């Protein structure tokens, strides 16, 4: 049996940064019986002979081989179709060997991805990225006493993408734009005629990423802890918008994708949350969160799982806004009522995710 540290005993400084992540260093330190092939070893995605050789090398050393890509690099995309077929050919050679594909995709997305590319190897979900941001955030944050100000919600669209802009238009359609604050990173990229109800972000994130890792990995050192640009942005939001109780976030995409920081930071900051993204995006985060989303939100939109079309995404969006109008118009009472639970849940979120992380790790044997 492997003795992993208890959550409150994790010392980030004891782990190497691998591709900018403490959690990948955690894997390599606590599972020496495994060979982890992480994205810093990625040698291109057109051909996978290099991956085949690494797998063979690990197996020859009697290692359990775990392939840990950055999911975005291998997700469904027309331009990626041929390389995903090449990847599946390599992976499927080792169906009967101790070889695992590690993913951050939830069950729904896994099924579609593996079916489309006929991936038959063992696959397991491990939320190593979100856990890394939790650990880094806890290590550097200072508790802030959240108050309630004039804005009922914050909706940060970031860069222009249609599904994000659709969220802003949906809020305006139901005349809810005046109840909150809708921000964009670059107003020049959004249709001018519809920007009268949006504001520019006060601080555009990810503009300074000097280290040779993605913005999702280590970029800024705060009191000896390397945090991502995402965590740096969490800290800014926590200070700047501490008086806004509800966060309405568009996820990176409504398609086959993993949950990102957009589904994480509202909960870490002790806020109420609504997410416009793929089917069951809220359900994914509920697994790690001690406040039942149903205690304040209507989640019928999140339960529409059988329609991944553009029309399906818009149906979910309309339900999200239409059925949660009361919450969006005035969530101050429910926020005050749930505030002690929200405050407690923000500090248990990371621990719950860590327990799941370890449970999943224990399946690799």
N, C-alpha and C positions, 0 to 999 in steps of 0.2 A: 504493500500500500504506500502511495506517495504522500508525503507530508507537505502539503502546501501551507503557506503562512495564513493565519487568520486575517480577515480583512483589515482590522485595526492594527495589525502588526506589519503590514506591507511597507517596506522602505524603498521608495523609488530609486534612491541613489545606489542601491545594491544591484540594479539591473542595467545591462548595457542598452543603449539606444540602438535598435535595429530598424533601419529604414525610418528612423525618427520616432519609434514607438517603444515605450517601456514594456508594454504587454508582450511584444514579440521577444524582447530580451527575457521576460519572465518565462515564456515557453521554453526557450533554449536552456535556461538555467535549471528549471525544475523538471524538465523532461529530457534528460540526457539519453534516454532510451529511444528518442525520436530524432530523425533528421527532418528539420523544418526547412523547406525550400521557399524562402520569402521573396518579396518583390525586388529587394535589392540585388538578388541574383538573377533577375529576369534578363534574358539575352535577346529579346525581340519576340514578336508574336506571329511571324509569318511561317516559321518552321520550329518544330519542337524536338529536334534530335538532341539538343543540349539537355532538355528536361528528361528525356528518355535515359540518357547517360547518367544523370544525377540520381534518378530513381534506382537504376541498376546498382549504382555505387552504394547507395544507402542500404539496399537489400543485401548486398554482398557483405556488409558490415553488421548484419543482423539488426538493423535499425527498423523501427516503425517509420514509414515515410509519410510526411504530411506536407502537402503542397498548399501554400498559403499565398495566393495571388492577391493583388488589389482587384477586387471584383469588377470594378468599372472597366478594367482592361480586357476582360473576357466576356462581358455581358452582351446580350442580344443586340445586334446592330447590323444593318445590311452590309456595311463595309467590313465587318468582323466575321461574316458568316464562314468564309473559307478557313480562316485561322481557328475558329472554334471547332470546326470539323477535324482539323489537324490535331488540336488539343485532345478531343474526345478519342481519337484513334490511339493516342499514346496512353491516356488514362485507362481505356478499356482493355489494354493488354495486361493490366494488373488487377483485374476484378477479384481474383482469388489470392492475392498477395496482401500483406499488411500495408496497404497504400490508401491514404485518405485525401480527398479534395476538401480543403477547409474553405468555407464560404461565410459571408455575412448575410446571405439571402434568407428570408423567411421561408416557411414551408411552401406557400403558394407560388412564390417566384422560383424556388428550387424546382418544383414539379414542371413548370413550363419550360425553364431553361434546360433542364436535363432531358426532357422529352424531345425538344426541338433538335438537340444535338446528339441524341442517343447516348448520353453519358451514363454508363452503367457501373462505374466504380463506386466505392463507398464515399459518401459525402456527408459532412457534418457541419452544422452551423456553430460558429464561434464569434461572438461580438467583441472582437479584440480591439477594434478601433474606438467604439463608443465607450468601452470600459477604460481605455487609455485616457480619454478626455475626462471621464468622471474622476479618475485618480488624480490627474494633474489639477483639475479644478479644485477639488477638495484640499489639495496641498497648498494652494496659493490664495484662495478666496478669504475675504473677511465678511462676517455676517452683516447683512444690511436689514434694517427694520423697514419692511415694505409698508408704504402708506397708499392711500387711494387719492388720485388726482383727478383732473378734469377729463382725461381720456380713458374710456372704458376698455379699449383694446389697442394692441399694437399689431400691425400686419406689415412685416418686412419682406418685400418682394425680391430685393437684391437685383440681380441682372434680369434683363428682359427675356422671358420665355412665355409662350402663349398661355400655358396653364396657370402661370403665376398672375399674368395680367387678367386672365379670366376671373380669378379670385377677387381682384380689385373691382372689376366690372360687376360681379355678382353682389358685392357689398353695396355698390352704388345703386344697382337695380332695385334692391329692397330698401333703399334710402337709409342705409346704415353707415355710410361713409362719414357722416358728421359725428358719430358716436366714438370714433377712435382715430388713430393715427396710422396712415398708410405711407410707407417710405419706399424709395427706390434708390439704387446705387448710382445709376447713370440716367438722369432724366432725358438725355438726348436720344436714348435708345427706345423710349416709350412713345406711343402716338400722342402728339402734342394736344389734340383736342380732348383727350381724356385725362389729362394730368392736372386739371384744376383741383382735384381732390387728393393728390399725392404730394409728398414732400421729399426732398433729397435727404439721404442719410446724413447725419451729422458727422459720421466717421465711416469712411469706406473701408471695409476689412480687406485683408490679404494684399495690401499694397506694398508690404515690406516683408518678403520671404527670402532672406539671404542664405539660409542653410540649404545644403544639397538634398533636401527632402521635400515632399509635397507640403502644401500649407496645412494639411491634415496632420502632419507629423511635427516634430520639435522645430520651433522657430525662434522662440523668445525665452530667455532665462530669467525667471522671477525667483529671487531668493534661493538660488541653487536648483530650482526645478525647471526643467525644459518643458514648455507648454506649446501647443499648436497655435496657429493664428486663430483658429476657432475658439479656443479657450480664452485667448486674449480678447476676442470679440465678446465672449460671454461676460467677461469682467466689465467691459465698457457698457453693455446693455444693462447689466445689473446696477451700475451707478447711474446711468443716464435716464433709465426708464423704470426706476424702482417703484414709482407710484401707479403703474399700469397693471391691473390685475389679470387680464386675459390676453393670451397670445394666439393669434390666428396665423398659422404659418403654411405657406406652400412648400411641399417637399421638393427635392431636386427634380423629380419626375413623377408622373402618374403611372409609368410603365414598370417593367421588370427591373427592380432596383432594390437596394438595401436601405434601411433607415439611416439617416444622416444626422448631423448635429442639429438640424432644424427641428427634429422630433425630440431632441435631448435637452437643449438648454432651457426651454420653458419650465420643464420639470425640475431641473437642477436649481433654477432660480426661484422656485416656490410659486409658480404661476398656474392659473387655469389655462387649458390648452385645447385648441381645435386644429387638426391637421388635414390639409387638402393634399392627398397623394394617392399612392396605389391602394388597392383594396386591402382592408385590415391593417392600415398603417397605425391606427390608434391601438388596435388589439396587440400589435407587436410590442409597443411600449408598456401596455398594461401588465404584461408578464413580470416586469421588474418594478412596478410602481404600487405603492401601498394605498393610494387613494383611488377608489373606483370612479372612472370617468363618467359612468352612468349616474353618479350622485349629482352631477351638475350639467351634463350634456346629453342630447339625443344622438345616438350613434347608429341610427338606421343607415346612414350614408356609408359608414365604414363596413357594413355587413354585406354590401353588394359586391360579391366576389366573382361572379360568373360573366362579367362583361368588361373586357379590357380595351374596348374601342374608345375612340374620342367621344362618341355619344355617351358611353358608359361613364367616362370620367366627368362629363358635364352633368349627367344625372346625379352622380354622387355629390358634386359641388352644389347643385341646386338644393338637394336635401340638406346638406351641411348647413347652408346659410338659412334656408327657409325654416327648418325645424329648430333652429337655435337662435331665432330672432330675439326672444326675450332675454336670453343670456347675453347676447351681443349688445343689446340696448341698455341693459342694467344688470351687471353681475356683481355689484358691490355687496349686496346682502349675502349672496351665496358665497362670495369670496371671504367675507368676514366670518361667516359660519364655519367654513372649511379651513380657515387660515391656520389653526393649530395643526391640523392633519397635513396640510400642504407643507408647512414648515418642517414637520417631522419627516415626511416622505422624501423631501429633497436630499436628506442626509442618509436615507436608507436605500435610495435608488441604486447607487454604486455598489453597495454591499449585496443587494439582491441580484444584480447583474453578475457580480463576481461569483456568487454561489452557482448561478447557472453556468457560467464560464467553466468552473471547476467540474461541475457535473458532466458537462459535455466533454471536457478533457479526459475524464475517467473512462469514457467510452472507447478511447483510443488505446487498445491493448491487444 
